[in-house]
């Protein structure tokens, strides 16, 4: 919702399973801080610290509702004088990049000898040479980023790998990924093969046109 509409219309509720961390302070939800709260103004999932505010919401008959800190400041008309801190590279919201991406989907990911884990992977249009990994599609901070330029792609799965897997290697770092099916794997490889050479899908189109 736009700031002007906060509290005037019911928000879209972000589901608990769409995030692995508080959408405001980015604190991961774990066994201890598993309590997830919804801001009644913006619908974001926040931790108890960030939901400790109340404001009168027009769409709910001006009743006092739990809201997050950001919405509280907007609704009571107090602007956050603090200069918005420059976002770190990992602090790009997943929904923001997924909506404007070259490709995004869940992939299984394995680093070194750790077990496979599911990650929401995105290659944004603005940075088509970087792979962002999130815990879930609505997370507000990436778990990791991989600058793809210069990586070698190996798409032959070993017997211990999942069937539709591929590896990215560069000197000592090895990142293993696996898609749910061969078609998805090929879509990712098409983009990654370009990125490791420093090309983006747009450059490729221009090359084909010329």
C-alpha positions as CSV (number, residue, x, y, z in Angstrom):
1,X,0.0,0.0,0.0
2,X,1.1,3.6,-0.7
3,X,1.8,5.7,2.4
4,X,-1.4,7.8,1.7
5,X,-3.5,4.6,1.8
6,X,-2.0,3.2,5.0
7,X,-4.7,2.4,7.5
8,X,-7.5,3.3,5.0
9,X,-7.6,0.0,3.2
10,X,-7.0,-3.5,4.5
11,X,-3.5,-4.6,3.4
12,X,-2.5,-7.8,1.5
13,X,-1.5,-10.2,4.3
14,X,2.0,-11.7,3.7
15,X,1.8,-15.3,4.8
16,X,4.1,-16.5,7.6
17,X,5.7,-19.1,5.4
18,X,6.7,-16.5,2.8
19,X,9.4,-15.1,5.1
20,X,12.3,-16.4,7.2
21,X,13.1,-13.1,8.9
22,X,11.3,-10.0,10.3
23,X,10.5,-7.7,7.3
24,X,11.5,-4.6,9.3
25,X,14.7,-5.3,11.4
26,X,15.7,-8.5,9.4
27,X,16.1,-10.5,12.6
28,X,15.8,-14.2,11.5
29,X,12.8,-16.1,13.0
30,X,14.2,-19.0,14.9
31,X,13.0,-21.4,17.7
32,X,13.4,-18.6,20.3
33,X,11.9,-15.7,18.3
34,X,9.4,-17.7,16.4
35,X,6.5,-15.4,17.3
36,X,5.5,-13.8,14.1
37,X,3.2,-10.8,14.1
38,X,1.4,-9.1,11.3
39,X,1.3,-5.3,11.0
40,X,-2.4,-4.5,10.5
41,X,-1.5,-1.5,8.3
42,X,0.9,-2.9,5.7
43,X,0.4,-6.6,6.2
44,X,4.1,-7.4,6.7
45,X,5.3,-10.1,9.0
46,X,7.4,-8.6,11.8
47,X,9.0,-9.7,15.1
48,X,7.6,-8.8,18.5
49,X,10.0,-5.8,18.9
50,X,8.9,-4.3,15.6
51,X,5.2,-4.8,16.2
52,X,5.1,-3.1,19.5
53,X,3.1,0.0,18.3
54,X,-0.6,0.8,18.0
55,X,-2.4,3.2,15.8
56,X,-6.1,3.9,14.9
57,X,-6.9,2.4,11.5
58,X,-9.6,3.9,9.4
59,X,-10.6,0.6,7.6
60,X,-11.2,-1.0,11.0
61,X,-13.6,1.7,12.3
62,X,-10.7,3.7,13.8
63,X,-10.0,1.0,16.3
64,X,-6.5,0.7,17.8
65,X,-4.5,-2.0,16.0
66,X,-1.0,-3.5,16.2
67,X,1.2,-1.9,13.6
68,X,4.9,-1.9,12.8
69,X,7.2,1.0,13.6
70,X,7.3,2.4,10.0
71,X,3.5,2.4,9.6
72,X,3.1,3.9,13.1
73,X,5.3,6.9,12.1
74,X,3.5,7.4,8.8
75,X,0.0,7.1,10.3
76,X,0.6,9.5,13.2
77,X,2.4,11.9,10.7
78,X,5.8,11.8,12.3
79,X,8.5,11.5,9.7
80,X,11.6,9.5,10.4
81,X,14.2,12.3,10.4
82,X,17.0,9.7,10.3
83,X,18.4,9.7,6.8
84,X,17.5,6.4,5.3
85,X,20.7,4.4,5.7
86,X,22.2,3.4,2.4
87,X,21.0,-0.2,1.9
88,X,23.8,-2.8,1.9
89,X,24.1,-5.0,-1.1
90,X,22.2,-7.9,0.7
91,X,19.4,-5.6,1.8
92,X,17.6,-5.5,-1.4
93,X,14.1,-6.9,-0.9
94,X,13.4,-10.1,-2.6
95,X,10.0,-9.1,-3.8
96,X,11.6,-5.9,-5.3
97,X,14.1,-7.9,-7.4
98,X,11.9,-10.9,-8.2
99,X,9.4,-8.6,-9.8
100,X,12.0,-7.2,-12.1
101,X,14.3,-10.2,-12.7
102,X,15.8,-12.0,-15.6
103,X,14.9,-15.3,-13.8
104,X,13.8,-16.3,-10.4
105,X,12.7,-19.6,-8.8
106,X,13.4,-21.9,-5.9
107,X,16.5,-24.0,-6.4
108,X,18.2,-26.5,-4.1
109,X,21.6,-25.1,-3.0
110,X,24.6,-26.9,-1.5
111,X,27.8,-25.3,-0.3
112,X,30.9,-27.4,0.4
113,X,29.7,-30.5,2.2
114,X,26.7,-29.0,3.9
115,X,23.3,-30.6,3.2
116,X,21.2,-29.4,0.3
117,X,18.8,-26.6,1.3
118,X,16.0,-24.8,-0.6
119,X,16.7,-21.2,-1.6
120,X,14.8,-18.6,-3.5
121,X,17.2,-17.5,-6.2
122,X,17.0,-14.4,-8.3
123,X,19.1,-12.7,-11.0
124,X,17.8,-9.1,-11.2
125,X,17.6,-7.2,-14.4
126,X,19.6,-4.3,-13.0
127,X,22.4,-6.7,-12.0
128,X,22.1,-9.5,-14.5
129,X,25.6,-10.7,-13.5
130,X,24.8,-11.3,-9.8
131,X,22.8,-14.2,-8.3
132,X,20.9,-13.3,-5.2
133,X,19.8,-16.1,-2.7
134,X,17.0,-15.6,-0.3
135,X,15.4,-17.9,2.3
136,X,11.9,-17.2,1.0
137,X,10.3,-15.1,-1.8
138,X,9.3,-12.2,0.5
139,X,12.5,-11.9,2.5
140,X,13.8,-8.4,2.8
141,X,17.5,-9.4,2.9
142,X,19.5,-11.8,0.8
143,X,21.4,-14.7,2.5
144,X,24.1,-14.4,0.0
145,X,25.1,-13.0,-3.4
146,X,27.3,-14.6,-6.1
147,X,28.9,-12.3,-8.7
148,X,28.8,-14.8,-11.6
149,X,31.5,-13.2,-13.8
150,X,34.4,-15.6,-14.3
151,X,32.8,-18.7,-12.8
152,X,33.0,-22.0,-14.7
153,X,29.7,-23.9,-15.2
154,X,29.6,-27.6,-14.8
155,X,26.3,-29.1,-15.6
156,X,27.0,-32.9,-15.3
157,X,25.5,-34.1,-12.0
158,X,27.7,-36.5,-9.9
159,X,26.0,-39.6,-8.5
160,X,25.6,-38.0,-5.1
161,X,24.0,-34.8,-6.6
162,X,20.3,-34.3,-7.2
163,X,19.4,-35.2,-10.9
164,X,18.9,-31.7,-12.3
165,X,22.0,-30.1,-10.7
166,X,24.8,-27.9,-11.9
167,X,27.9,-26.4,-10.3
168,X,29.5,-23.0,-10.4
169,X,33.2,-23.1,-9.6
170,X,35.9,-20.4,-9.3
171,X,39.3,-21.2,-7.8
172,X,38.3,-22.6,-4.3
173,X,34.7,-21.7,-4.2
174,X,32.1,-24.2,-5.4
175,X,28.4,-23.6,-5.4
176,X,26.0,-26.4,-6.3
177,X,22.5,-25.9,-7.4
178,X,19.7,-28.2,-8.4
179,X,16.4,-27.4,-10.2
180,X,13.1,-29.4,-9.8
181,X,13.2,-30.4,-13.4
182,X,15.4,-30.3,-16.5
183,X,13.5,-27.5,-18.2
184,X,14.0,-25.2,-15.3
185,X,17.7,-26.2,-15.1
186,X,18.2,-25.3,-18.8
187,X,16.5,-21.9,-18.3
188,X,18.9,-21.1,-15.5
189,X,21.9,-22.3,-17.4
190,X,21.0,-20.2,-20.4
191,X,21.2,-17.0,-18.2
192,X,24.2,-18.2,-16.2
193,X,26.2,-19.1,-19.3
194,X,25.9,-15.5,-20.4
195,X,26.6,-14.0,-17.0
196,X,29.8,-15.8,-16.4
197,X,31.1,-14.2,-19.7
198,X,29.9,-10.8,-18.6
199,X,26.9,-10.8,-21.0
200,X,23.3,-10.1,-20.2
201,X,20.3,-11.5,-22.0
202,X,19.8,-8.0,-23.7
203,X,23.3,-8.0,-25.1
204,X,22.7,-11.4,-26.5
205,X,19.5,-10.2,-28.3
206,X,21.4,-7.3,-29.8
207,X,24.1,-9.7,-31.0
208,X,21.5,-11.9,-32.7
209,X,19.8,-8.9,-34.3
210,X,23.1,-7.5,-35.7
